[in-house]
């Protein structure tokens, strides 16, 4: 066996890909902001989830999984007493407003013209008010961060309230003994921002989901590559969603309490 290669048994591989959260205090929880008084005066129960980001569009590989995550957020909100209006209604009003004001996203740079975005959102809001009930917009941006998996001997990465261990990808069976655990890997979080129909922000927070990079098992020196299957672990997704909506919906065993 080459000196540089530390072979992993099957059980070790299972350990490496397991979730390391398991409750307990996690100092990386996102510092949520919530307008408690305004929500107490005007409770929000009927919402819609836009199909667009509040900020710049997510990276292409995350855009592909966004509808699935939006569906889980919708289910979580409904399970906790919220009425979630069909996203297709938002798309219809949004597309009509884009025809009137133009696309707020520059396709070459991905930058958002916030003046145009605001005009479109005001038009969308007006259409919702005309045709029925709506109390808030729930934006669900998928964001990518860079973190190292260098927490202790178990090589844990922590961000936005979650703890994850790295996964491996490729036909190899081991990790180089001199693998540089200080290297950062790409990870994903969901940021949830809620605006009322006056387009005033009521809430913002973020919850970690999972790594979008994996250890390349084909590399003798050790490096990260993008995972072929992204954000497929529903348990991880649900944990991140619960974190991102706390304390609007109180999360059981919230890890931000020391």
N, C-alpha and C positions, 0 to 999 in steps of 0.2 A: 504494500500500500504506500503511495507517495507520501513523503513526510508532511507536505502541505495540506493533505486532505484528511479531514476528520470525518470519518464515516458516521452516519446517523442510522440507528436502528429504526424499524417501522414505528415502534412506540415513541421514539424520540421525535419522529416527524409529526405524529399526532400531537405531542406536547407542543411542538413549535408552532403549530397552526391553531392551537386552542385559544379561546378567549381568556384574557387575564383580568377582566374587570372585577367580577365577583363581589361587587359592593365595596363599602369602605370609602374613606375620604380620598378625593382626587383633587389636588390643588389647581389642576388645569381647567376646571369648569369655566365656561365663558361668563364674564360679568354682565348678566342680563340687565336690561333696562325695561321697566314697566311703569306705565302711568296708572298707578293704583287708584287715585282719587277719581280720575276721569272714567275709568272702567267701573267704579262703584256707582257713579252718577248715571252712566249710560252703558249698562252691560251689553256685551257683544255675544250674540248667539247665532246669527245668520251671516255666513261668510262665503267668499269665493276664492279659489286658489288660482291666481293668474298663471298662464303658461309661459310667461316671460320673467326674466330676472328683474329685480329691482336695480341692480347694478349692471356691470358688463356681463355679456352672455357667458355661461359656463364653457369650459373647454369642450371640444367636440366629443371626446370619449365619455364625458360626463353627461352631455346633453342626451345621449342615447338612453341613459338609464333614468333620466329625470321623470318621465311619465310614471314609471313604476314606483318611484319614491313619493311622488305627489299622490298616487292612489293610496299608499299606506298612510300618509299624513291625513288624507281625507277620512279614511276608515277610523283612525285614532281620534280625530275630532268628533266624528259622528258617535263613536262609542262613549264619548264624554259629554254628550248632550248638545253638540253643535249641529246646526243645519248647514250643510255644504251645498251651495248651488252648483249646477253643472258647469264644468270648465268650458264647455263648448259655447255657453252664453258669453263668457268673457272673450273668447276668441272672436266671436262674431262682432261684438262691439269694438274690440281692439282693431280688427282688420278694417272696419269701416272708418275708424278714426285715423288709421295710418294712411288710407287713401286721401283723407282730407288734409292731414298735416305733414305727411312724409314719415319715412322710417327713422326712428330716433337713433338707431345703431348704424354706425359707419362700418360697412362690410369689410373694408380694408384694414381698419385698425381695431375694430371691436369696441371703440369708444362710444359712449352714450351721450347724445345731446339732451341734457336734462330739461331744457326749455321745451323742446318738442315732446319729450317723455311726459312732462307735466301737462301739456295741452291735451295729449292723448288720454291720460288718466282722468282728467276732468271731464272729457267727452264720454269716456266709458262709465264714469260714475253717474253722469247725468242720465245715460240710457238705462242703467240699472234702477235708478230712482224712479224713472218714468214708468217702467214696466213691472215693478214689484219691490219686494223687500230686500234690503241689503244693509248690513251694518259694518262690514269690514272686509278689506282685502288682505289675504294671507300670502305674502311672497315667500317663495321657498327656493333660495339660491343654493346651488351646489358649488362649494369652493374647494380648491385644492391647496394644501399646505405642504411644507417640508419639515419632517421631524426625524431624529435619529432613533434607532431601536437599541439604545445603549443603557436602559435602566436595569442595573443589576445583572446577576448571572443568567437570568432568564431572558435577557435582551427584550425588554418591554418598551414600547413606544407609548407615550401619553400625550393626549391633546384633547381639548374641548370636552373634558370630563370622562373620556374613555381610556382604557388601557388595552393595547393589542400586542400580540406577538407576530413576528413576520412569517410569511408563508414562502414556500419554495416553488419554483416553476422550472420545468425542463426535465430531461431524462436522467440527470445526475442524482446521486444519492447522498451527497455530503456537502458541507460548508467548509471552505478553506479555513485552516487553523489560524491563519493570520488575516482573516476577514476584518476589514476596517469597520467596526460597529459605530464609529463616529460619523460615518457617511449618513447623509439624510436621504430619506425615501419619501415619495409622494404619498400623501394621505388625503382623504376627503372628509368634509363636514357638510352639514346642512345648516344654513343660516335662515332663520324664520323672522320675518319682519311684518308687523301688522299695522295697517293704516285704517282709520275710520273713514266715513264718507265725506268728511271735511278734508281728507287727505293729510291728517295729522297723525304722526306716529304714536302708536299706543304701546308697542312692545317690540323688542328685538333680543334675540339670543341665538346661540349656536350649539350644535351637538356633533360630536365626532361620529363618524360612520366606520370606515375601514381603510386600510392601505390600498392604494391603487398601484403600488409597485410591489414586486416580490423579488426574493433573492434568486439570481440566475444560477441554477444548478449546473449549467453547462460551462460556467466560467471557472477556470482553475484559480484565478486570483480573487474572485468574488466581486460581484457588482449587483446593482438593482436593475430590473427591467419592468416595463409595464405589464400588469397582469392581463391575461387573455380574457378572463371573466371578471367583470368589475361589480362590486357591491351586490353579490349574490346571496350573502348571508342575511336572511330576514331578521334573525335575532339581533344582529349588530345594527341593522337599519332601525329596528323598533327602539333599541336603546338610544340611538342618536336622536331620533324624533322626540322621544320622551324628554331627553335632556334639553332639546331646543325649544320645547314648549313649556318647560318649568319656569316659573311657578304659575303660569296661566292655567295649566293643568298640572296639579301637583304630582311629581314623580315619586313613586315609592322607592325608598332607599336612595334618595338623591345624594350623589357623592360629594356635593359641595359643602356638606355639614361636617366639620371636624369633630 
